[in-house]
Structures are given as C-alpha cells and as structure tokens.
Amino acid sequence: AQTVTQSQPEMSVQEAETVTLSCTYDTSENNYYLFWYKQPPSRQMILVIRQEAYKQQNATENRFSVNFQKAAKSFSLKISDSQLGDTAMYFCAFMKHEVSSNTGKLIFGQGTTLQVKP
Amino acid sequence: DTGVSQDPRHKITKRGQNVTFRCDPISEHNRLYWYRQTLGQGPEFLTYFQNEAQLEKSRLLSDRFSAERPKGSFSTLEIQRTEQGDSAMYLCASSYRAFGFNEQFFGPGTRLTVL
C-alpha cells in the first residue's frame, strides 16, 4: 500500500519570501505521479504542480517548483516570491501510473497549512 | 460555469437519518471519484466510476454508503442511518480517461454535520 506523509502541519512565511513544504511517500511502484494540490479556505482544491516519476528533471510552474528525490522518496514544494493568495492548505498526493493501475485514485498526505503574512 | 458542481454545499442532519449528495462532473469527463475529508486531514478515496460502472470501492465505504452514476453523467452518494463519525466534507472529482496523465478536477464539496 502507498502512504504519503507531510510532517509540517503548519507553516508561515513573509510575503515575497520563499518557503519549502516537505513530503515523503512510500511505494513499491516504479511508475507513478506525484502532485501538490492547493485548497484555499472554503474553496475547491486545485492542482498546483505534478511530477512523473520517470522524469529526472524537477517540475516547475511559474513560482512553484519541486525537488523530487526518487531514491529518498521525497517530494518537496518550493514557493518563491510568496503572495497573500498562496495562503491555503497544501496537500501532497500520489497516483499510480496508468500502466500499473486503471484506477487513477489519489492518495493524499495530511496537509500543511501555509499562512503568508503581509 | 463548466467546473464540477456539488449539491448541497452544506447538510446538517440528525443521527440515524439518511442523506443524499449529488455531483455533476465536467460534461465530457468519463471518470468520477468520491473522497471524504475530515477536519484538518487530507482527502481519502471512497469510490470511483468509469462511465456508469462503479469499478472500485474503498474499505472505508461501509454498507451504509451507496453510490450511483446512472447513464454515466451525474453521481449520487447516499449515506443511510447516519452516525456522528460520518461528519466530514465529501468531495467529488472528475477526469477524462485517456492515454497518459488525466488531471482530476475537484468540486467545492458537501460539508455534512451529523448531530
């Protein structure tokens, strides 16, 4: 069974600074996807960034980037130039690759609440 | 708005009552997922449909829970004889099954409070 662990329940950062959220996971699969989702207060969850496990290059989406360490089973999210609108709960999630699973279900971590302070 | 919609957004019920939630996925999406999220935790998978077929159910889904997706369009999740432990946010997500990565789009959720 796959598990996802986020060990930082809460974090805060000053506006315009950089923050890194941590995530570790456990799986015996070789092909999979990893994601970071953002859930703003009282709003729906949206995908921030994804990483395919077979790709060595770390994914980047504007101010968001990941540090994917496959051997260590670590997947951290770096938010640069933090903005007030980044305040949200962030979830790390795992999905088996289509070749090994026909489900597409997501397995989430416990979440990290990020507060961006002005 | 062409996103995933859920109804109702909030539901308060008394223990022992039955409740039903509805999810309308994005129109061309053939996969639909239900997740449950308790306060301060990450969502947990409950069940999923490909078109009208329910292909997987989590062990979290006791026999008091039933889900349907008639005609492969909207889906309903029913909880019978609700218990206080059922209090949670119930999230629906949809995606289009095709080769490669298929992003799941989430609805706003239905928050259930069982008194």
gemmi code that builds the backbone of each chain (N, CA, C; Angstrom):
import gemmi

chains = {
    "A": [
        ("ALA", (0.846, -1.195, 0.000), (0.000, 0.000, 0.000), (0.881, 1.245, 0.000)),
        ("GLN", (0.373, 2.273, -0.637), (1.118, 3.523, -0.699), (0.727, 4.428, 0.471)),
        ("THR", (1.681, 5.166, 0.980), (1.407, 6.162, 2.013), (2.113, 7.462, 1.662)),
        ("VAL", (1.516, 8.560, 2.093), (2.079, 9.886, 1.884), (2.103, 10.605, 3.227)),
        ("THR", (3.234, 11.179, 3.575), (3.395, 11.816, 4.881), (3.860, 13.258, 4.728)),
        ("GLN", (3.123, 14.155, 5.345), (3.542, 15.559, 5.427), (3.741, 15.856, 6.906)),
        ("SER", (4.951, 16.155, 7.281), (5.292, 16.260, 8.695), (5.178, 17.676, 9.254)),
        ("GLN", (4.797, 18.621, 8.398), (4.664, 20.013, 8.852), (3.197, 20.401, 8.853)),
        ("PRO", (2.519, 20.351, 9.976), (1.089, 20.695, 9.990), (0.829, 22.156, 9.623)),
        ("GLU", (1.720, 23.047, 10.066), (1.525, 24.471, 9.808), (2.866, 25.122, 9.498)),
        ("MET", (2.800, 26.087, 8.575), (3.983, 26.886, 8.274), (3.538, 28.306, 7.971)),
        ("SER", (4.461, 29.232, 8.164), (4.174, 30.613, 7.800), (5.383, 31.204, 7.094)),
        ("VAL", (5.120, 32.206, 6.272), (6.188, 32.868, 5.506), (5.794, 34.315, 5.290)),
        ("GLN", (6.773, 35.162, 5.210), (6.509, 36.566, 4.913), (6.289, 36.726, 3.409)),
        ("GLU", (5.406, 37.622, 3.078), (5.154, 37.934, 1.672), (6.479, 38.230, 0.968)),
        ("ALA", (6.599, 37.710, -0.246), (7.768, 37.889, -1.126), (8.932, 36.958, -0.787)),
        ("GLU", (8.842, 36.224, 0.306), (9.922, 35.301, 0.641), (9.624, 33.904, 0.080)),
        ("THR", (10.569, 33.009, 0.301), (10.486, 31.642, -0.227), (10.212, 30.667, 0.905)),
        ("VAL", (9.391, 29.680, 0.613), (9.067, 28.660, 1.615), (9.092, 27.289, 0.943)),
        ("THR", (9.472, 26.288, 1.710), (9.519, 24.907, 1.201), (8.670, 24.001, 2.073)),
        ("LEU", (7.764, 23.276, 1.429), (6.908, 22.316, 2.122), (7.425, 20.911, 1.831)),
        ("SER", (7.449, 20.077, 2.861), (8.041, 18.742, 2.738), (6.990, 17.651, 2.566)),
        ("CYS", (7.398, 16.609, 1.886), (6.520, 15.453, 1.685), (7.399, 14.224, 1.473)),
        ("THR", (7.071, 13.152, 2.135), (7.709, 11.866, 1.856), (6.615, 10.860, 1.550)),
        ("TYR", (6.987, 9.826, 0.827), (5.994, 8.832, 0.444), (6.627, 7.461, 0.457)),
        ("ASP", (5.796, 6.457, 0.444), (6.294, 5.092, 0.433), (5.519, 4.308, -0.613)),
        ("THR", (6.228, 3.631, -1.479), (5.609, 2.815, -2.503), (6.610, 1.810, -3.024)),
        ("SER", (6.082, 0.720, -3.543), (6.936, -0.262, -4.211), (6.827, -0.120, -5.731)),
        ("GLU", (5.984, 0.810, -6.174), (5.810, 1.052, -7.594), (7.023, 1.771, -8.163)),
        ("ASN", (7.245, 1.570, -9.459), (8.329, 2.283, -10.124), (7.802, 3.423, -10.987)),
        ("ASN", (6.569, 3.249, -11.457), (5.951, 4.286, -12.284), (4.785, 4.903, -11.537)),
        ("TYR", (4.830, 6.209, -11.351), (3.770, 6.878, -10.606), (3.863, 8.374, -10.850)),
        ("TYR", (2.860, 9.075, -10.352), (2.834, 10.526, -10.401), (2.803, 11.052, -8.966)),
        ("LEU", (3.355, 12.222, -8.787), (3.256, 12.944, -7.528), (2.700, 14.320, -7.815)),
        ("PHE", (1.926, 14.830, -6.879), (1.240, 16.101, -7.075), (1.322, 16.949, -5.806)),
        ("TRP", (1.181, 18.235, -6.019), (0.849, 19.167, -4.947), (-0.470, 19.845, -5.322)),
        ("TYR", (-1.416, 19.748, -4.378), (-2.709, 20.401, -4.534), (-2.811, 21.531, -3.517)),
        ("LYS", (-3.551, 22.563, -3.903), (-3.799, 23.716, -3.035), (-5.290, 23.781, -2.728)),
        ("GLN", (-5.622, 23.940, -1.449), (-7.021, 24.067, -1.042), (-7.163, 25.362, -0.247)),
        ("PRO", (-7.561, 26.460, -0.910), (-7.739, 27.727, -0.187), (-8.914, 27.614, 0.781)),
        ("PRO", (-8.973, 28.459, 1.783), (-10.085, 28.402, 2.739), (-11.437, 28.493, 2.040)),
        ("SER", (-12.288, 27.519, 2.296), (-13.656, 27.479, 1.763), (-13.717, 27.480, 0.238)),
        ("ARG", (-12.674, 27.057, -0.388), (-12.681, 26.983, -1.863), (-12.201, 25.606, -2.315)),
        ("GLN", (-12.437, 25.301, -3.571), (-12.131, 23.948, -4.013), (-10.663, 23.735, -4.298)),
        ("MET", (-10.296, 22.478, -4.261), (-8.923, 22.072, -4.425), (-8.498, 22.211, -5.882)),
        ("ILE", (-7.304, 22.721, -6.083), (-6.780, 22.851, -7.439), (-5.367, 22.277, -7.507)),
        ("LEU", (-5.028, 21.785, -8.674), (-3.705, 21.211, -8.889), (-2.681, 22.330, -9.062)),
        ("VAL", (-1.599, 22.236, -8.323), (-0.528, 23.234, -8.409), (0.566, 22.764, -9.364)),
        ("ILE", (0.995, 21.513, -9.172), (2.120, 21.029, -9.951), (2.147, 19.507, -9.902)),
        ("ARG", (2.668, 18.865, -10.942), (2.777, 17.415, -10.933), (4.164, 16.998, -11.419)),
        ("GLN", (4.529, 15.780, -11.012), (5.828, 15.227, -11.386), (5.637, 13.779, -11.792)),
        ("GLU", (6.136, 13.390, -12.958), (6.147, 11.987, -13.337), (7.415, 11.350, -12.790)),
        ("ALA", (7.275, 10.187, -12.190), (8.415, 9.575, -11.510), (9.545, 9.206, -12.458)),
        ("TYR", (9.224, 8.950, -13.730), (10.267, 8.545, -14.671), (11.086, 9.732, -15.161)),
        ("LYS", (10.629, 10.932, -14.868), (11.359, 12.122, -15.297), (12.326, 12.562, -14.205)),
        ("GLN", (13.564, 12.726, -14.564), (14.552, 13.163, -13.586), (14.487, 14.666, -13.338)),
        ("GLN", (14.058, 15.389, -14.364), (14.007, 16.840, -14.229), (12.869, 17.244, -13.310)),
        ("ASN", (13.166, 18.152, -12.383), (12.145, 18.636, -11.468), (11.150, 19.545, -12.186)),
        ("ALA", (9.865, 19.369, -11.863), (8.827, 20.174, -12.488), (8.841, 21.600, -11.941)),
        ("THR", (8.462, 22.531, -12.801), (8.371, 23.947, -12.426), (7.134, 24.540, -13.071)),
        ("GLU", (6.392, 25.326, -12.281), (5.230, 26.058, -12.783), (5.289, 27.459, -12.188)),
        ("ASN", (5.839, 28.374, -12.959), (5.948, 29.775, -12.517), (6.695, 29.846, -11.187)),
        ("ARG", (6.033, 30.293, -10.112), (6.719, 30.461, -8.819), (6.831, 29.150, -8.035)),
        ("PHE", (6.242, 28.092, -8.558), (6.210, 26.817, -7.852), (7.189, 25.831, -8.504)),
        ("SER", (7.986, 25.185, -7.687), (8.890, 24.165, -8.200), (8.986, 23.046, -7.175)),
        ("VAL", (9.418, 21.881, -7.644), (9.544, 20.737, -6.750), (10.982, 20.259, -6.728)),
        ("ASN", (11.310, 19.574, -5.631), (12.575, 18.860, -5.519), (12.218, 17.391, -5.339)),
        ("PHE", (12.340, 16.638, -6.418), (11.945, 15.231, -6.439), (13.182, 14.378, -6.265)),
        ("GLN", (13.224, 13.629, -5.179), (14.321, 12.717, -4.884), (13.744, 11.310, -4.838)),
        ("LYS", (13.805, 10.604, -5.986), (13.119, 9.314, -6.091), (13.691, 8.271, -5.131)),
        ("ALA", (14.995, 8.200, -5.023), (15.606, 7.184, -4.160), (15.230, 7.421, -2.695)),
        ("ALA", (15.159, 8.667, -2.307), (14.808, 9.017, -0.939), (13.308, 9.071, -0.726)),
        ("LYS", (12.535, 8.955, -1.805), (11.076, 9.047, -1.757), (10.664, 10.353, -1.076)),
        ("SER", (11.217, 11.423, -1.609), (10.961, 12.744, -1.072), (10.482, 13.652, -2.193)),
        ("PHE", (9.543, 14.538, -1.877), (8.923, 15.378, -2.908), (8.515, 16.693, -2.261)),
        ("SER", (9.406, 17.671, -2.280), (9.112, 18.943, -1.605), (8.669, 19.995, -2.607)),
        ("LEU", (7.914, 20.949, -2.118), (7.388, 22.050, -2.931), (8.017, 23.346, -2.470)),
        ("LYS", (8.588, 24.082, -3.410), (9.148, 25.389, -3.101), (8.277, 26.451, -3.739)),
        ("ILE", (7.868, 27.416, -2.914), (7.090, 28.550, -3.403), (7.975, 29.780, -3.287)),
        ("SER", (8.273, 30.379, -4.409), (9.115, 31.572, -4.434), (8.239, 32.817, -4.485)),
        ("ASP", (8.773, 33.928, -3.975), (8.046, 35.202, -4.024), (6.612, 35.004, -3.522)),
        ("SER", (6.485, 34.491, -2.318), (5.165, 34.151, -1.765), (4.207, 35.334, -1.822)),
        ("GLN", (2.970, 35.034, -2.157), (1.924, 36.054, -2.239), (0.808, 35.730, -1.248)),
        ("LEU", (0.047, 36.760, -0.868), (-1.035, 36.549, 0.098), (-2.013, 35.489, -0.398)),
        ("GLY", (-2.219, 35.444, -1.701), (-3.128, 34.459, -2.283), (-2.625, 33.025, -2.214)),
        ("ASP", (-1.383, 32.844, -1.789), (-0.859, 31.486, -1.613), (-1.309, 30.884, -0.286)),
        ("THR", (-1.915, 31.686, 0.577), (-2.419, 31.169, 1.851), (-3.457, 30.090, 1.583)),
        ("ALA", (-3.193, 28.892, 2.088), (-4.056, 27.745, 1.787), (-3.516, 26.525, 2.512)),
        ("MET", (-4.283, 25.447, 2.418), (-3.774, 24.147, 2.838), (-3.199, 23.473, 1.585)),
        ("TYR", (-2.013, 22.893, 1.727), (-1.346, 22.238, 0.608), (-1.252, 20.744, 0.882)),
        ("PHE", (-1.658, 19.970, -0.106), (-1.621, 18.519, 0.020), (-0.673, 17.935, -1.008)),
        ("CYS", (0.138, 17.022, -0.528), (0.962, 16.193, -1.397), (0.140, 14.941, -1.721)),
        ("ALA", (0.210, 14.471, -2.945), (-0.601, 13.313, -3.326), (0.156, 12.403, -4.281)),
        ("PHE", (-0.238, 11.132, -4.265), (0.402, 10.074, -5.057), (-0.657, 9.406, -5.923)),
        ("MET", (-0.251, 9.051, -7.135), (-1.135, 8.278, -8.005), (-0.297, 7.251, -8.766)),
        ("LYS", (-0.756, 6.015, -8.796), (-0.074, 5.021, -9.611), (-0.171, 5.422, -11.078)),
        ("HIS", (0.834, 5.011, -11.829), (0.799, 5.274, -13.273), (-0.250, 4.383, -13.925)),
        ("GLU", (-0.762, 4.840, -15.049), (-1.807, 4.112, -15.764), (-1.395, 2.692, -16.133)),
        ("VAL", (-0.115, 2.468, -16.371), (0.295, 1.126, -16.800), (0.163, 0.102, -15.676)),
        ("SER", (0.133, 0.537, -14.434), (0.030, -0.409, -13.328), (-1.290, -0.299, -12.583)),
        ("SER", (-2.057, 0.701, -12.922), (-3.345, 0.863, -12.237), (-4.331, 1.487, -13.185)),
        ("ASN", (-5.526, 0.975, -13.201), (-6.547, 1.553, -14.061), (-7.499, 2.446, -13.276)),
        ("THR", (-7.103, 2.782, -12.043), (-8.000, 3.493, -11.152), (-7.837, 5.008, -11.230)),
        ("GLY", (-6.633, 5.471, -11.119), (-6.396, 6.908, -11.094), (-6.731, 7.552, -9.764)),
        ("LYS", (-6.924, 6.749, -8.704), (-7.262, 7.372, -7.423), (-6.034, 8.037, -6.838)),
        ("LEU", (-6.289, 9.100, -6.097), (-5.235, 9.859, -5.449), (-5.120, 9.439, -3.980)),
        ("ILE", (-3.889, 9.363, -3.510), (-3.614, 9.122, -2.096), (-2.952, 10.380, -1.554)),
        ("PHE", (-3.606, 11.002, -0.579), (-3.175, 12.296, -0.077), (-2.420, 12.182, 1.244)),
        ("GLY", (-1.548, 13.169, 1.480), (-0.961, 13.360, 2.792), (-1.929, 14.122, 3.676)),
        ("GLN", (-1.472, 14.405, 4.898), (-2.345, 15.031, 5.892), (-2.514, 16.528, 5.669)),
        ("GLY", (-1.635, 17.103, 4.860), (-1.747, 18.520, 4.556), (-0.846, 19.396, 5.403)),
        ("THR", (-0.472, 20.536, 4.827), (0.274, 21.583, 5.524), (-0.474, 22.891, 5.320)),
        ("THR", (-0.821, 23.538, 6.420), (-1.478, 24.843, 6.324), (-0.413, 25.916, 6.215)),
        ("LEU", (-0.459, 26.662, 5.123), (0.518, 27.721, 4.887), (-0.150, 29.077, 5.054)),
        ("GLN", (0.444, 29.894, 5.890), (-0.028, 31.262, 6.091), (1.022, 32.208, 5.531)),
        ("VAL", (0.619, 33.050, 4.587), (1.526, 34.073, 4.066), (1.179, 35.391, 4.760)),
        ("LYS", (2.165, 35.967, 5.421), (1.942, 37.167, 6.218), (2.392, 38.411, 5.468)),
        ("PRO", (1.612, 39.488, 5.564), (1.987, 40.731, 4.866), (3.157, 41.421, 5.552)),
    ],
    "B": [
        ("ASP", (-20.612, 28.299, -15.724), (-19.515, 27.634, -15.033), (-19.472, 26.172, -15.471)),
        ("THR", (-18.351, 25.722, -16.014), (-18.264, 24.359, -16.534), (-17.464, 23.464, -15.617)),
        ("GLY", (-17.238, 23.846, -14.376), (-16.495, 23.026, -13.442), (-17.378, 21.963, -12.818)),
        ("VAL", (-16.803, 21.223, -11.864), (-17.535, 20.205, -11.120), (-18.409, 20.908, -10.077)),
        ("SER", (-19.673, 20.513, -10.032), (-20.569, 21.110, -9.046), (-21.109, 20.046, -8.109)),
        ("GLN", (-21.386, 20.455, -6.865), (-21.914, 19.538, -5.869), (-23.079, 20.205, -5.139)),
        ("ASP", (-24.031, 19.382, -4.788), (-25.222, 19.897, -4.123), (-25.729, 18.895, -3.094)),
        ("PRO", (-26.076, 19.321, -1.862), (-25.960, 20.690, -1.377), (-24.528, 21.015, -0.967)),
        ("ARG", (-24.260, 22.246, -0.636), (-22.933, 22.607, -0.155), (-22.787, 22.287, 1.331)),
        ("HIS", (-23.878, 22.378, 2.047), (-23.878, 22.063, 3.475), (-25.118, 21.249, 3.789)),
        ("LYS", (-24.965, 20.297, 4.703), (-26.098, 19.480, 5.127), (-25.936, 19.190, 6.615)),
        ("ILE", (-26.963, 19.549, 7.394), (-26.989, 19.218, 8.805), (-28.119, 18.220, 8.999)),
        ("THR", (-27.832, 17.127, 9.653), (-28.837, 16.101, 9.843), (-28.713, 15.506, 11.239)),
        ("LYS", (-29.736, 14.819, 11.639), (-29.697, 14.146, 12.932), (-29.243, 12.714, 12.739)),
        ("ARG", (-28.579, 12.200, 13.737), (-28.110, 10.822, 13.718), (-29.261, 9.872, 13.386)),
        ("GLY", (-28.991, 8.951, 12.485), (-29.997, 7.973, 12.100), (-30.769, 8.318, 10.837)),
        ("GLN", (-30.645, 9.572, 10.388), (-31.323, 9.976, 9.164), (-30.494, 9.571, 7.942)),
        ("ASN", (-31.178, 9.514, 6.809), (-30.497, 9.242, 5.532), (-30.223, 10.568, 4.822)),
        ("VAL", (-29.095, 10.645, 4.133), (-28.768, 11.839, 3.356), (-28.272, 11.411, 1.978)),
        ("THR", (-28.493, 12.281, 1.005), (-28.022, 12.023, -0.360), (-27.365, 13.276, -0.901)),
        ("PHE", (-26.193, 13.077, -1.508), (-25.457, 14.172, -2.119), (-25.382, 13.937, -3.623)),
        ("ARG", (-25.294, 15.036, -4.354), (-25.197, 14.938, -5.802), (-23.919, 15.591, -6.299)),
        ("CYS", (-23.352, 15.007, -7.347), (-22.172, 15.574, -8.008), (-22.429, 15.618, -9.506)),
        ("ASP", (-22.206, 16.765, -10.107), (-22.256, 16.907, -11.561), (-20.846, 17.147, -12.076)),
        ("PRO", (-20.303, 16.183, -12.803), (-18.913, 16.335, -13.281), (-18.847, 17.265, -14.484)),
        ("ILE", (-17.644, 17.548, -14.903), (-17.441, 18.261, -16.156), (-17.983, 17.373, -17.281)),
        ("SER", (-18.696, 17.959, -18.214), (-19.577, 17.204, -19.105), (-18.900, 16.081, -19.883)),
        ("GLU", (-17.716, 16.250, -20.384), (-17.111, 15.197, -21.204), (-16.285, 14.206, -20.381)),
        ("HIS", (-16.254, 14.380, -19.069), (-15.434, 13.517, -18.225), (-16.116, 12.181, -17.984)),
        ("ASN", (-15.354, 11.087, -18.207), (-15.945, 9.774, -18.052), (-15.601, 9.121, -16.711)),
        ("ARG", (-14.675, 9.715, -15.957), (-14.339, 9.176, -14.643), (-14.831, 10.122, -13.556)),
        ("LEU", (-15.350, 9.528, -12.485), (-15.861, 10.324, -11.371), (-15.426, 9.662, -10.066)),
        ("TYR", (-14.938, 10.477, -9.147), (-14.394, 9.996, -7.877), (-15.126, 10.659, -6.716)),
        ("TRP", (-15.270, 9.900, -5.632), (-15.730, 10.449, -4.352), (-14.613, 10.273, -3.325)),
        ("TYR", (-14.373, 11.356, -2.578), (-13.413, 11.342, -1.487), (-14.099, 11.890, -0.234)),
        ("ARG", (-13.560, 11.522, 0.915), (-14.042, 12.075, 2.184), (-12.874, 12.759, 2.886)),
        ("GLN", (-13.147, 13.956, 3.405), (-12.110, 14.730, 4.065), (-12.605, 15.159, 5.437)),
        ("THR", (-11.968, 14.651, 6.481), (-12.300, 15.099, 7.830), (-11.437, 16.303, 8.174)),
        ("LEU", (-11.865, 17.044, 9.187), (-11.257, 18.328, 9.517), (-9.758, 18.201, 9.754)),
        ("GLY", (-8.988, 18.986, 9.026), (-7.550, 19.017, 9.226), (-6.800, 17.844, 8.620)),
        ("GLN", (-7.481, 17.036, 7.820), (-6.843, 15.868, 7.208), (-6.920, 15.949, 5.690)),
        ("GLY", (-6.173, 15.088, 5.049), (-6.246, 15.003, 3.601), (-7.424, 14.157, 3.160)),
        ("PRO", (-7.886, 14.355, 1.945), (-8.999, 13.546, 1.431), (-8.631, 12.070, 1.363)),
        ("GLU", (-9.642, 11.217, 1.590), (-9.455, 9.770, 1.482), (-10.401, 9.247, 0.399)),
        ("PHE", (-9.863, 8.402, -0.439), (-10.639, 7.832, -1.539), (-11.777, 6.970, -1.010)),
        ("LEU", (-12.965, 7.148, -1.609), (-14.116, 6.304, -1.263), (-14.476, 5.349, -2.393)),
        ("THR", (-14.684, 5.913, -3.601), (-15.113, 5.083, -4.709), (-14.911, 5.827, -6.011)),
        ("TYR", (-14.924, 5.055, -7.131), (-14.841, 5.725, -8.407), (-15.629, 4.994, -9.483)),
        ("PHE", (-16.048, 5.757, -10.462), (-16.825, 5.274, -11.594), (-16.086, 5.567, -12.890)),
        ("GLN", (-16.176, 4.627, -13.806), (-15.823, 4.929, -15.182), (-17.118, 4.770, -15.973)),
        ("ASN", (-17.560, 5.856, -16.529), (-18.913, 5.928, -17.098), (-19.902, 5.531, -16.009)),
        ("GLU", (-20.770, 4.563, -16.245), (-21.765, 4.219, -15.226), (-21.306, 3.085, -14.303)),
        ("ALA", (-20.156, 2.504, -14.590), (-19.678, 1.360, -13.824), (-18.869, 1.790, -12.603)),
        ("GLN", (-19.267, 1.265, -11.444), (-18.517, 1.523, -10.209), (-17.413, 0.482, -10.142)),
        ("LEU", (-16.180, 0.889, -10.326), (-15.084, -0.045, -10.508), (-14.253, -0.299, -9.262)),
        ("GLU", (-14.317, 0.577, -8.292), (-13.562, 0.340, -7.069), (-14.252, 1.018, -5.896)),
        ("LYS", (-14.251, 0.332, -4.763), (-14.797, 0.876, -3.527), (-13.787, 0.679, -2.416)),
        ("SER", (-13.563, 1.725, -1.636), (-12.656, 1.634, -0.504), (-13.312, 0.857, 0.638)),
        ("ARG", (-12.453, 0.288, 1.474), (-12.981, -0.374, 2.679), (-13.612, 0.635, 3.631)),
        ("LEU", (-13.325, 1.933, 3.413), (-13.969, 2.978, 4.208), (-15.461, 3.046, 3.927)),
        ("LEU", (-15.855, 2.552, 2.767), (-17.244, 2.664, 2.341), (-18.032, 1.497, 2.925)),
        ("SER", (-18.614, 1.739, 4.118), (-19.379, 0.681, 4.768), (-20.667, 0.431, 4.000)),
        ("ASP", (-21.399, -0.597, 4.440), (-22.640, -0.942, 3.720), (-23.730, 0.097, 3.918)),
        ("ARG", (-23.478, 1.112, 4.752), (-24.449, 2.214, 4.871), (-24.280, 3.230, 3.736)),
        ("PHE", (-23.191, 3.119, 3.014), (-22.896, 4.045, 1.918), (-23.214, 3.367, 0.592)),
        ("SER", (-23.835, 4.115, -0.292), (-24.027, 3.618, -1.648), (-23.869, 4.772, -2.625)),
        ("ALA", (-23.279, 4.474, -3.760), (-23.075, 5.493, -4.778), (-23.558, 4.963, -6.112)),
        ("GLU", (-24.080, 5.877, -6.904), (-24.562, 5.516, -8.233), (-24.145, 6.574, -9.224)),
        ("ARG", (-24.079, 6.163, -10.465), (-23.849, 7.109, -11.549), (-24.648, 6.642, -12.768)),
        ("PRO", (-25.946, 6.859, -12.714), (-26.801, 6.410, -13.812), (-26.452, 7.126, -15.108)),
        ("LYS", (-26.379, 6.358, -16.175), (-26.121, 6.903, -17.513), (-24.762, 7.583, -17.613)),
        ("GLY", (-23.912, 7.361, -16.659), (-22.570, 7.910, -16.744), (-22.479, 9.410, -16.686)),
        ("SER", (-23.508, 10.051, -16.107), (-23.471, 11.518, -16.022), (-23.250, 11.926, -14.576)),
        ("PHE", (-24.280, 12.456, -13.918), (-24.138, 12.868, -12.529), (-24.032, 11.639, -11.629)),
        ("SER", (-23.596, 11.867, -10.401), (-23.492, 10.775, -9.432), (-24.162, 11.189, -8.130)),
        ("THR", (-24.661, 10.199, -7.411), (-25.197, 10.446, -6.080), (-24.478, 9.559, -5.073)),
        ("LEU", (-24.308, 10.090, -3.889), (-23.737, 9.347, -2.772), (-24.762, 9.392, -1.643)),
        ("GLU", (-25.229, 8.243, -1.216), (-26.229, 8.170, -0.155), (-25.609, 7.544, 1.087)),
        ("ILE", (-25.901, 8.132, 2.211), (-25.497, 7.562, 3.495), (-26.776, 7.250, 4.270)),
        ("GLN", (-26.931, 5.997, 4.631), (-28.102, 5.599, 5.401), (-27.743, 5.550, 6.889)),
        ("ARG", (-28.732, 5.823, 7.719), (-28.569, 5.736, 9.177), (-27.280, 6.448, 9.609)),
        ("THR", (-27.222, 7.728, 9.332), (-26.004, 8.488, 9.578), (-25.551, 8.398, 11.033)),
        ("GLU", (-24.241, 8.445, 11.209), (-23.602, 8.425, 12.525), (-22.754, 9.686, 12.658)),
        ("GLN", (-22.433, 10.049, 13.891), (-21.644, 11.269, 14.092), (-20.285, 11.166, 13.415)),
        ("GLY", (-19.764, 9.984, 13.302), (-18.483, 9.781, 12.628), (-18.525, 10.023, 11.130)),
        ("ASP", (-19.730, 10.174, 10.586), (-19.855, 10.466, 9.159), (-19.653, 11.954, 8.869)),
        ("SER", (-19.612, 12.766, 9.907), (-19.412, 14.203, 9.725), (-18.077, 14.439, 9.036)),
        ("ALA", (-18.131, 15.103, 7.902), (-16.932, 15.307, 7.076), (-17.315, 16.147, 5.866)),
        ("MET", (-16.288, 16.485, 5.076), (-16.518, 17.095, 3.771), (-16.452, 15.972, 2.741)),
        ("TYR", (-17.446, 15.886, 1.887), (-17.467, 14.878, 0.843), (-17.158, 15.566, -0.492)),
        ("LEU", (-16.041, 15.167, -1.069), (-15.547, 15.792, -2.297), (-15.781, 14.890, -3.494)),
        ("CYS", (-16.136, 15.497, -4.583), (-16.286, 14.811, -5.856), (-15.236, 15.361, -6.812)),
        ("ALA", (-14.708, 14.488, -7.650), (-13.749, 14.922, -8.660), (-14.037, 14.170, -9.950)),
        ("SER", (-13.681, 14.773, -11.069), (-13.870, 14.090, -12.345), (-12.643, 14.261, -13.221)),
        ("SER", (-12.491, 13.309, -14.140), (-11.391, 13.380, -15.098), (-11.809, 12.667, -16.364)),
        ("TYR", (-11.000, 12.867, -17.419), (-11.278, 12.199, -18.686), (-10.250, 11.101, -18.873)),
        ("ARG", (-10.723, 9.871, -18.983), (-9.831, 8.724, -19.123), (-9.288, 8.671, -20.547)),
        ("ALA", (-7.986, 8.886, -20.645), (-7.328, 8.779, -21.945), (-5.902, 8.351, -21.673)),
        ("PHE", (-5.171, 8.063, -22.715), (-3.792, 7.629, -22.513), (-2.989, 8.738, -21.862)),
        ("GLY", (-2.164, 8.357, -20.886), (-1.336, 9.350, -20.219), (-2.019, 9.938, -18.994)),
        ("PHE", (-1.499, 11.020, -18.536), (-1.973, 11.645, -17.301), (-3.329, 12.305, -17.501)),
        ("ASN", (-4.244, 12.085, -16.567), (-5.563, 12.695, -16.602), (-5.790, 13.460, -15.311)),
        ("GLU", (-5.823, 14.777, -15.395), (-5.991, 15.594, -14.200), (-7.384, 15.442, -13.628)),
        ("GLN", (-7.447, 15.336, -12.306), (-8.742, 15.315, -11.629), (-9.100, 16.739, -11.238)),
        ("PHE", (-10.330, 17.114, -11.540), (-10.860, 18.427, -11.170), (-11.857, 18.222, -10.039)),
        ("PHE", (-11.689, 19.003, -8.993), (-12.495, 18.820, -7.804), (-13.662, 19.803, -7.743)),
        ("GLY", (-14.743, 19.336, -7.136), (-15.855, 20.204, -6.820), (-15.636, 20.903, -5.491)),
        ("PRO", (-16.564, 21.763, -5.090), (-16.421, 22.520, -3.844), (-16.700, 21.695, -2.597)),
        ("GLY", (-17.298, 20.517, -2.760), (-17.566, 19.649, -1.622), (-18.930, 19.880, -0.992)),
        ("THR", (-19.394, 18.855, -0.289), (-20.585, 18.941, 0.550), (-20.138, 18.684, 1.986)),
        ("ARG", (-20.376, 19.671, 2.837), (-19.998, 19.500, 4.248), (-21.183, 18.918, 5.009)),
        ("LEU", (-20.986, 17.742, 5.578), (-22.026, 17.054, 6.333), (-21.738, 17.170, 7.822)),
        ("THR", (-22.752, 17.595, 8.564), (-22.680, 17.617, 10.019), (-23.800, 16.735, 10.557)),
        ("VAL", (-23.421, 15.735, 11.328), (-24.395, 14.824, 11.930), (-24.486, 15.131, 13.422)),
        ("LEU", (-25.665, 15.530, 13.855), (-25.849, 15.927, 15.263), (-26.241, 14.740, 16.134)),
    ],
}
model = gemmi.Model(1)
for chain_id, residues in chains.items():
    chain = gemmi.Chain(chain_id)
    for i, (resn, *xyz) in enumerate(residues, 1):
        res = gemmi.Residue()
        res.name, res.seqid = resn, gemmi.SeqId(i, " ")
        for name, pos in zip(("N", "CA", "C"), xyz):
            atom = gemmi.Atom()
            atom.name, atom.element = name, gemmi.Element(name[0])
            atom.pos, atom.b_iso = gemmi.Position(*pos), 0.0
            res.add_atom(atom)
        chain.add_residue(res)
    model.add_chain(chain)
structure = gemmi.Structure()
structure.add_model(model)
structure.setup_entities()
